[in-house]
Amino acid sequence: MPRFRLIVEYDGTPYVGWQRQENGPSVQGALEAAVLSLTGETVSIRGAGRTDSGVHALGQAIHLDLARSWLPYKLRNALNAHLGMAGERVSIVDADAVPDYFDARFSAVKRHYLYRIISRPAPLALEAGRAWWVPKPLDHAAMHAAAQMLVGHHDFTTFRSAHCQARSPVRTLDRLDVTRDGQLIEIRASAQSFLHNQIRSFAGTLKLAGEGKMTPQDVRLALEARDRTACGPVAPPEGLYFLQVDYPAVIPERRGNQGQTDDGADLS
């Protein structure tokens, strides 16, 4: 069966999250319904990462198998037409054919996320639901300095949800940068994989650093405590965006579970 990789953009506001669930509409469910409407096929789509309710995506990657071959651009356009007719807030921005051993989740070598904060006294109108509104002034340089305490190979127990299902809290964080453009503060994180709520936990803690309530040393001690109570408040989901997934130029063929991480998907 031909396998396709799709790059998906979505507004997470109306969905219970990426993963198909019984308690409401999901992004996965919207995509699978569009495939069924287009082809008559019931498929199970695998994503590179699972996002929680309210979390957005600019570059979620998925794969699916279809009974017949399609020109990728025709598949993209046809699925977008069905998504549009269904009123979904999901768009396929790119499509390509991939080998049958490609896996959107386990072939990924790096995932990139963005967290957006707008720091200003006035509440958000146009950006409501698209960023975390923080009415207090924030020192982004202090946030960035604190963020560097978290980069590297660590036990991130402090910064993962109590409901995280990962077998190990140890991850290698390649990047955690904080920049500012006017009122907009951006936190960018990159790693092969993340723990449940890890980035939103980072954002909540870094906000405290921006308010002068935590120093970089405090953040390092919170990390070393391996204690969820040492973490700042979990930031709201609407500021988080799944930006991009990186894959090797040549996808190595997998045999069994060799080379897979225990939970290469994210619940951020």
C-alpha positions in Angstrom: 0.0 0.0 0.0 1.4 3.4 -0.9 2.5 5.5 2.2 2.3 9.2 2.4 3.7 11.8 4.7 1.6 14.9 5.3 2.6 18.2 7.0 -0.4 19.5 8.9 -1.3 22.9 10.3 -4.2 23.2 12.8 -5.8 25.5 15.3 -6.1 23.5 18.4 -8.8 25.6 20.0 -11.9 23.5 19.0 -10.3 20.1 19.6 -9.7 17.9 22.6 -6.2 17.3 21.3 -4.4 15.5 18.5 -5.4 12.0 19.6 -8.8 10.5 18.7 -11.0 10.4 21.9 -14.5 9.7 22.9 -15.1 13.0 24.7 -14.9 15.4 21.7 -13.5 16.2 18.3 -9.8 15.6 17.7 -7.4 16.6 14.9 -6.6 12.9 14.2 -10.4 12.2 13.9 -10.9 15.2 11.6 -8.1 13.9 9.3 -9.3 10.3 9.3 -12.9 11.5 8.5 -11.5 13.5 5.5 -9.7 10.4 4.2 -12.9 8.3 4.6 -14.9 11.0 2.8 -12.4 11.2 0.0 -11.4 7.5 -0.6 -14.0 5.4 1.3 -11.1 4.0 3.3 -11.0 3.7 7.1 -7.4 4.5 8.0 -5.5 5.0 11.3 -3.2 8.0 11.0 0.0 8.2 13.0 1.4 11.6 14.1 4.9 12.6 15.0 3.6 14.0 18.3 0.4 14.2 20.3 -0.7 17.6 21.4 -3.1 18.5 24.1 -6.4 20.4 23.9 -5.8 24.0 22.8 -2.3 23.4 21.5 -1.7 24.5 17.9 0.5 23.2 15.1 2.3 24.7 12.1 4.2 21.6 11.1 2.8 18.4 12.6 3.9 15.4 10.5 1.8 12.4 9.9 1.8 9.3 7.8 -1.0 7.1 6.4 -1.4 4.2 4.0 -3.9 4.2 1.1 -5.1 1.5 -1.2 -4.0 3.3 -4.4 -1.3 5.7 -5.4 -1.9 9.4 -5.6 0.1 12.3 -6.9 1.0 14.0 -3.6 -0.3 17.5 -4.5 -3.6 16.0 -5.7 -4.0 14.2 -2.4 -3.2 17.4 -0.4 -5.7 19.4 -2.4 -8.4 16.8 -2.2 -8.1 16.3 1.5 -8.1 20.1 2.1 -11.3 20.3 0.1 -13.0 17.7 2.3 -11.6 19.3 5.5 -13.0 22.6 4.3 -16.4 21.2 3.6 -16.5 19.7 7.1 -15.6 23.1 8.6 -12.4 21.7 10.2 -9.7 24.1 11.3 -7.0 21.8 9.9 -5.0 22.2 6.7 -2.6 20.0 4.8 0.3 22.2 3.9 2.5 19.6 2.1 2.4 16.0 1.1 4.9 13.5 -0.3 5.3 9.8 -1.0 7.6 7.9 1.4 8.9 4.4 1.8 6.7 1.9 3.6 9.1 1.8 6.5 8.9 5.5 7.2 7.1 6.2 10.5 6.1 9.8 11.4 6.8 9.1 15.0 9.7 6.8 15.2 11.7 8.1 12.2 11.8 11.6 13.7 15.2 12.8 14.8 14.2 16.1 16.3 11.0 18.0 17.2 10.7 21.8 17.5 8.1 23.8 19.5 7.4 27.4 20.0 5.7 29.0 23.0 4.3 32.6 22.6 3.8 35.1 25.4 2.4 38.6 24.9 3.4 40.8 27.8 1.3 44.0 27.9 -1.2 45.6 30.3 -4.1 45.4 27.8 -5.9 42.0 27.3 -5.6 40.3 23.9 -8.2 40.7 21.2 -6.7 39.5 17.9 -4.3 37.2 19.6 -6.8 35.7 22.1 -6.4 31.9 22.0 -3.1 32.3 20.2 -0.7 33.3 23.0 -0.5 33.6 26.8 -1.4 37.0 27.9 0.8 38.2 30.8 -0.1 41.7 32.0 3.1 42.1 34.1 6.4 43.2 32.5 8.8 40.3 31.8 12.6 40.4 31.5 13.3 38.1 28.6 17.0 38.2 29.1 16.5 36.8 32.6 14.2 34.2 31.2 16.8 33.2 28.6 19.6 32.9 31.2 17.3 30.7 33.3 16.4 28.6 30.3 20.1 27.7 29.8 20.1 25.8 33.1 17.7 23.3 31.5 19.6 22.6 28.2 21.4 19.3 28.0 20.9 15.7 29.2 18.9 15.7 32.4 16.2 13.9 34.5 13.2 16.2 33.9 10.9 14.8 36.6 10.3 18.4 37.9 9.0 19.4 34.5 6.7 16.6 33.5 3.1 16.0 34.2 2.1 13.6 37.0 0.1 11.8 34.3 3.1 11.4 32.0 3.3 7.8 30.6 7.0 7.9 29.5 9.0 5.1 31.0 11.9 7.5 31.7 12.0 11.2 32.7 15.5 11.5 31.1 15.7 13.6 27.9 18.3 15.6 26.0 17.1 19.2 25.5 19.1 20.6 22.5 17.7 24.1 22.6 15.7 26.4 24.9 16.0 30.0 23.7 14.0 33.1 24.8 13.8 36.1 22.5 11.7 39.3 22.4 10.1 41.4 19.6 8.2 44.3 21.2 5.5 42.8 23.4 6.0 39.3 22.0 8.2 36.9 23.9 9.0 33.6 22.1 10.4 30.4 23.8 11.8 27.9 21.3 12.6 24.4 22.3 14.2 21.5 20.3 14.8 17.9 21.2 14.3 14.4 19.8 11.3 14.0 22.1 9.6 15.7 25.0 7.6 14.6 28.1 4.0 15.4 28.8 3.6 19.1 29.7 7.4 19.6 29.6 7.4 22.7 27.5 4.4 24.3 29.2 6.1 23.6 32.5 9.3 25.3 31.2 7.2 28.3 30.1 5.5 28.7 33.5 8.8 28.5 35.3 10.6 30.9 32.9 7.7 33.4 33.4 8.6 33.4 37.1 12.2 34.1 36.1 11.0 37.0 33.9 9.1 38.4 36.9 12.2 38.3 39.1 10.7 35.5 41.3 13.3 32.9 40.3 17.0 33.2 39.4 18.9 30.9 37.0 20.3 29.2 40.1 16.7 28.6 41.4 15.8 27.0 38.1 18.8 24.8 38.2 18.0 23.7 41.8 14.4 23.0 40.7 15.7 20.8 38.0 18.0 18.9 40.3 15.2 18.5 42.9 13.4 16.1 40.6 10.2 17.1 42.3 7.1 18.3 40.6 6.3 20.8 43.4 9.6 22.7 42.5 8.2 23.6 39.1 6.4 26.8 38.3 2.8 26.8 37.2 2.0 25.0 33.9 1.5 27.6 31.2 -1.8 27.5 29.3 -2.0 25.5 26.1 -3.0 28.3 23.7 0.6 29.7 23.6 2.1 26.4 22.4 2.8 25.5 18.8 4.2 22.3 17.3 6.5 23.9 14.8 8.4 21.3 12.8 9.7 17.7 12.8 13.1 16.8 11.4 13.8 13.5 9.6 17.1 12.1 8.1 17.6 12.8 4.5 17.5 9.1 3.9 15.1 7.3 6.2 16.8 4.1 7.5 14.7 1.0 7.3 13.6 -0.2 10.7 13.5 -3.9 11.7 11.2 -4.6 14.6 11.5 -1.9 17.3 15.2 -1.3 16.8 16.2 2.3 17.2 12.8 3.4 18.6 12.5 5.6 21.6 10.2 4.4 24.3 7.7 7.2 23.7 8.8 9.3 20.7 5.6 11.3 20.7 4.9 14.3 22.8 1.9 15.4 24.9 2.9 19.0 25.3 
